[in-house]
Amino acid sequence: LEIEDSCEASDLEKRKAATAIDNILSVLTHYSQLTGRLVCGKRCSLPGMGFISSSLYISLGRIKQSFVLIDPHLPAMPMVYASDAFLKLTGYDRNEVVGQNCRFLNGVDTDTAVLYQIKESIQTEQACTVRILNYRKDKSSFWNLLHISPIRNASGKVL
């Protein structure tokens, strides 16, 4: 296998990204409670974006890291958002990934032990970081330093 240089986010960058997402969701939830106007839901969503509100979609678009958001409450945990950096990295278009489970990035040499670790982390609603071999649309491989973290509300419940 040809291993490319990986671009690993530092712990500080990971914490900043997690804090940014938490802040965005907190502000949008607070706004929703104050005004009585939904910031999530069909009436505010963009075509093809499901339940991601337009406010959140715009905010997420400003983050320059490669990431996706999944909905763990839907069958097969589909992606509900994919960043531009993720699309550039994988070679897929947004309409090809939104609604799909991340497993489509796996291939013949993807380590099943790492897949099990990911599954366990999702089931236990715990964060984890793994290095996994994934595949682009053109079938070329890349090492993905994958960080998975649930988004929680103020009471600690996974959203």
C-alpha positions as CSV (number, residue, x, y, z in Angstrom):
1,L,0.0,0.0,0.0
2,E,1.1,3.5,-0.7
3,I,1.0,5.6,2.4
4,E,0.5,9.3,2.0
5,D,1.6,11.9,4.5
6,S,-1.2,12.4,6.9
7,C,-2.4,15.7,8.1
8,E,-3.2,15.2,11.7
9,A,-5.1,17.7,13.8
10,S,-3.5,18.6,17.1
11,D,-5.4,18.0,20.3
12,L,-5.9,21.7,20.6
13,E,-7.4,21.9,17.1
14,K,-9.7,18.9,18.0
15,R,-10.8,20.7,21.1
16,K,-11.4,23.9,19.2
17,A,-13.5,22.1,16.6
18,A,-15.6,20.3,19.3
19,T,-16.1,23.6,21.1
20,A,-17.1,25.3,17.9
21,I,-19.8,22.7,17.2
22,D,-21.0,22.8,20.8
23,N,-21.2,26.6,20.7
24,I,-23.1,26.6,17.4
25,L,-25.6,24.1,18.6
26,S,-26.0,25.9,21.9
27,V,-26.6,29.3,20.3
28,L,-29.1,27.8,17.8
29,T,-31.0,26.0,20.6
30,H,-31.1,29.1,22.7
31,Y,-32.3,31.2,19.8
32,S,-35.0,28.6,19.1
33,Q,-36.2,28.7,22.8
34,L,-36.2,32.5,22.9
35,T,-38.1,33.1,19.7
36,G,-40.2,30.0,19.5
37,R,-39.0,29.7,15.9
38,L,-37.4,26.4,14.9
39,V,-33.8,26.5,13.8
40,C,-34.0,22.9,12.8
41,G,-36.7,21.1,10.9
42,K,-38.2,21.0,7.4
43,R,-39.3,24.5,7.3
44,C,-35.7,25.8,7.7
45,S,-33.8,23.1,5.9
46,L,-32.0,23.4,2.6
47,P,-33.0,21.1,-0.3
48,G,-31.2,17.8,0.0
49,M,-29.9,18.6,3.5
50,G,-32.6,16.9,5.6
51,F,-32.9,18.3,9.0
52,I,-29.8,20.5,9.0
53,S,-31.0,24.1,9.5
54,S,-29.8,26.8,7.1
55,S,-28.1,28.6,10.0
56,L,-26.2,25.6,11.1
57,Y,-25.4,24.7,7.5
58,I,-23.8,28.1,6.9
59,S,-21.8,27.9,10.2
60,L,-20.6,24.4,9.4
61,G,-19.5,25.5,6.0
62,R,-17.0,27.9,7.6
63,I,-15.1,25.1,9.3
64,K,-12.2,24.2,7.0
65,Q,-11.5,20.7,8.4
66,S,-12.6,17.4,6.8
67,F,-15.6,16.1,8.8
68,V,-19.1,14.6,8.5
69,L,-22.1,14.6,10.8
70,I,-24.2,11.5,11.1
71,D,-27.5,10.9,12.7
72,P,-27.2,8.0,15.1
73,H,-30.9,7.9,15.6
74,L,-31.7,6.9,12.0
75,P,-31.3,3.4,10.6
76,A,-27.8,2.8,9.3
77,M,-26.6,6.1,10.8
78,P,-26.5,8.1,7.6
79,M,-24.4,11.2,7.0
80,V,-26.5,14.4,7.2
81,Y,-23.6,16.7,6.5
82,A,-20.2,16.5,4.7
83,S,-17.7,19.3,4.8
84,D,-16.2,20.6,1.6
85,A,-12.8,19.4,2.8
86,F,-14.2,15.9,3.2
87,L,-15.6,16.0,-0.3
88,K,-12.3,17.2,-1.7
89,L,-10.4,14.5,0.2
90,T,-12.7,11.6,-1.0
91,G,-13.5,12.8,-4.5
92,Y,-17.3,12.4,-4.0
93,D,-20.0,15.0,-4.5
94,R,-22.2,16.0,-1.6
95,N,-25.3,14.3,-3.2
96,E,-23.3,11.0,-3.3
97,V,-22.5,11.0,0.4
98,V,-25.3,12.6,2.3
99,G,-27.7,9.9,3.2
100,Q,-25.0,7.2,3.0
101,N,-23.3,5.4,5.9
102,C,-19.6,6.0,6.2
103,R,-18.9,2.4,5.5
104,F,-18.8,3.0,1.8
105,L,-15.3,4.4,2.4
106,N,-14.1,1.0,3.5
107,G,-12.4,-1.5,1.2
108,V,-10.6,-4.8,1.0
109,D,-7.7,-3.7,3.2
110,T,-9.7,-1.9,5.8
111,D,-8.9,-3.4,9.2
112,T,-11.9,-5.1,10.7
113,A,-10.5,-4.6,14.3
114,V,-10.7,-0.9,13.8
115,L,-14.2,-1.1,12.4
116,Y,-15.2,-3.0,15.6
117,Q,-13.6,-0.3,17.7
118,I,-15.6,2.3,15.9
119,K,-18.8,0.3,16.3
120,E,-18.1,-0.1,20.1
121,S,-17.5,3.7,20.5
122,I,-20.8,4.5,18.8
123,Q,-22.8,2.0,20.8
124,T,-21.3,3.2,24.1
125,E,-21.7,6.9,23.0
126,Q,-18.0,7.5,23.7
127,A,-15.4,9.4,21.7
128,C,-12.6,7.6,20.0
129,T,-9.7,8.2,17.6
130,V,-8.5,5.6,15.1
131,R,-6.3,5.3,12.1
132,I,-8.2,3.5,9.3
133,L,-7.5,2.8,5.7
134,N,-10.2,4.3,3.6
135,Y,-10.8,4.6,-0.2
136,R,-11.6,7.5,-2.4
137,K,-14.1,7.5,-5.2
138,D,-11.3,6.8,-7.7
139,K,-10.5,3.7,-5.5
140,S,-7.1,5.1,-4.3
141,S,-6.5,4.5,-0.6
142,F,-5.7,7.0,2.1
143,W,-5.0,6.8,5.8
144,N,-7.8,8.5,7.7
145,L,-7.1,9.7,11.2
146,L,-10.7,9.5,12.3
147,H,-12.0,11.1,15.4
148,I,-15.6,10.2,16.4
149,S,-17.4,12.2,19.1
150,P,-21.1,12.3,20.0
151,I,-22.7,15.8,20.3
152,R,-24.4,16.2,23.6
153,N,-27.0,18.6,24.9
154,A,-26.6,20.5,28.2
155,S,-27.8,17.6,30.2
156,G,-25.3,15.2,28.5
157,K,-27.8,13.4,26.3
158,V,-26.6,12.5,22.8
159,L,-28.4,14.6,20.3
